[in-house]
Amino acid sequence: MRIDLHTHSTASDGTDTPAQLVRKAAATGLDVVALTDHDTTRGHAEAVAALPEGLTLVTGAELSCRLDGVSMHMLAYLFDPEEPALLAERELVRDDRVPRARAMVARLGELGVPVTWEQVARIAGDGSVGRPHVASALVELGVVPTVNDAFTPDWLADGGRAHVDKHETDPFEALRLIKGAGGVAVFAHPAAAKRGRTVPETAIADLAAAGLDGIEVDHMDHDAETRARLRGTAKELGLLVTGSSDYHGSRKTCVLGEYTTDPEVYGEITRRAFGAFPVPGAGGA
């Protein structure tokens, strides 16, 4: 089985619609794909409706968190999307995205970059606006060659010249909410230092004690040495190890199925979850 547990659609900052994403996942030869848009489940219904036969969908979301002033992301799988407490927190995070993006546009203007809110809103479309959309605007203007090049101290990285903080959930509160909604929690790309500051790896032990299920080890932003170190940490703490592409369509260079999750780990995730169940494809429209 080929299992990719971290992808994004136009419901947040990907460039493929949820329907396009699941069709591509099937065409790529994946058996299981998780749709984990940022702080939203809006793409799930479309993905389910279009799910090809032979592909299983894991519903989820990537929650924006902050620990001691450092941003981090928590992948939540198979939770009840209507559970009130987690739903309210996701809405709180999403509602802060537009003012934050507008503030980043204003800061770029102060730096002499003629990005406009209208441009960023056009790029975001119906998705939850975020830094990747502002980064895409910088690419359109020729300020940087790629989206990844916008995530530097010169521009949009944490603490960068045009960076603006947004509401982010305390990760220990996120764990409580995910578990309360019947979900499974995995710390996304915990050592992706090229994105900016990362939380100390010593914090993983505290998160594990609070209910963290696993860490995303096999990821494009982790080199071989980092993956080996994180595997050791996971073994020591009894955490699950996942791998995934973090696919964003054409917005980033990663490809579907670039990294995958072991079927036994996937099986354990499905056993632990009780908020929702994987959806087997029946041949969508």
Phi, psi and omega in degrees: 000140175249120191232120179243115190253027180201101178218161181228147179237186177293351174293340171229260187236021172273171180253350175264139171296162177304322179294315178298321183297313182291327177294319177295321179299317178294317180295332179282348180094015176284147174262330180222137174222140176255134174261113189231062179294157184292113170058024181209152174243017186300334183275353187297313185299317179295320179296317180297318182296330183259004189296118181290155175298136179095351178247134177254136180258130170258118179279142181191192177200156175253112187269135179279121182232167177214129179235119180052043177083002182247129179289144174209162183238140180241120176277125179246125184245140167054043174265164176284113185292345181260001179299125194300317186292314179291323177298316181297321180291319177299319180294323179297317179294314182297321183296338181273353186289320183292310177302324180293315180296320177299321180293324177293321176299318179296319179294322177297321176300320178295334178271004178087013179260121187278044173289142177242156176298322180299321179295314180295318180296322177297316181295319181290328182059233180270001182282168176284111187298142181202185182305321180300329178288321175294320178298319178297325176295321177296324177293316179302322182278355180078015180288320177227154182283329182221164177301317180301327181290346176279342182267064178229166178301336178292335187231266197249359179299158176308126182082001180290170185299328182249012181282142176228131179292155173229170176296126176225146187280140170300130186296332178289325173292321178300318178299317180299318181290317180298314180295322179295336178263011176081018185261178178241137187245130178230129179287116183282138175027065189293340183241032182280071188294336181293344178276347184135198181297144175241155178290150179301139181296340175297336180291339181300323179297319178295320179293321178298319179294335181269001175118003177302135181270325185196176175230143178278107186264309183275102186210150185299337181269008176246124176280177186299319180296318179294318180298319179297318180295317180293326176298318178297318178298316180298318180296316181298323185263358181072033182262151174288150178246123178244163175219145184193169188274332190058043186294134178233020185072220183279356182287335179226168186276348182292150182241153179303135178076010181301320171230148186226170182252140179299137180303327179293323177293317177302317179298322179292322176300314181292329178290324183283332185281144174221007179274334179201171182233151174304146183252115178283140180288141180238015182091078184284171180286000000 
